[in-house]
Amino acid sequence: MKRTQHVSRRRQRRGILTLEWILIITVLVIGVIGGIGLVRNAIVEEMADMAASIQSLQVKTDAECIAETGQPCP
């Protein structure tokens, strides 16, 4: 009788440990997916800011300045 109870308790402990591992892994996976999404959004925002700053430079070549004013760019 004692042996049967001992085996039963061991199986219950294994089941509890398995459930704990499943919950921990599930929480970690959800966290990783959320973190990857946040990193992606931050990179997209940075690239958009960089594109806007490059567009705002409006650098002209010497050829464009000569065509407009007749003199090279300062």
N, C-alpha and C positions, 0 to 999 in steps of 0.2 A: 504494500500500500504506500509506504513512504517513497519507494522508488518511483512509482507512478506519479505521485504528487511532485516529486523533485523534477522529473522530466517535463511535466506540465508547466511548472513554474519557469523552467529554462526556456521553453517555447514561448511563453508569454513575454519574457524579458527580451527574447530575440525579436518578437513582433513589435514591441515597444521601441526598441532600438532602430528597427527598420523604419518605423513610422517617423521617428525623430530625424533620421537621415533624409527621408523623403521630404519632410517639411523644410529642413535646412537647405537642401539643394534647390527646392522650389523658390524659396525666398532669395537665394543667391542669384538664380537665373533671372528672376524678375528684376532684381537690382542691376544686374549687368545689362539687361536689355534697356532699362531706363537710362543708365549711364551712357550707353552708346548713343542713344537718341539725343541726349543733352550735348554730347561732344559733337555730334554731327551738326546740330543746330548752331552751336558756337562757331564751328568752322565755316559754315555757310554765311553767317553774319560777318565774320572777319573778311571773307573773300568779297562780299558785297561792299564793305567799307573800303577795301583796297581798290576795287574796281572804280568806285566813285572818286576816290582820291586821285587815281591815275587819270581819269577823264577830266578832272578839274585842272590838271596841270596846263593843258592847252599850249604845249610847246610847238613853236614854229621853226621850220628849217630855214636856212639862209635863202634858199631858192624861193620860199613863200614870201619872206620879207622883201627880197629884191623885187618880186613881182608886184607886191602891194605898194611899197614905198620907194623903190629904186635904190635902196641902200641895204647893206647886210644888217642882220639883227644885232642889237646891242649886247 
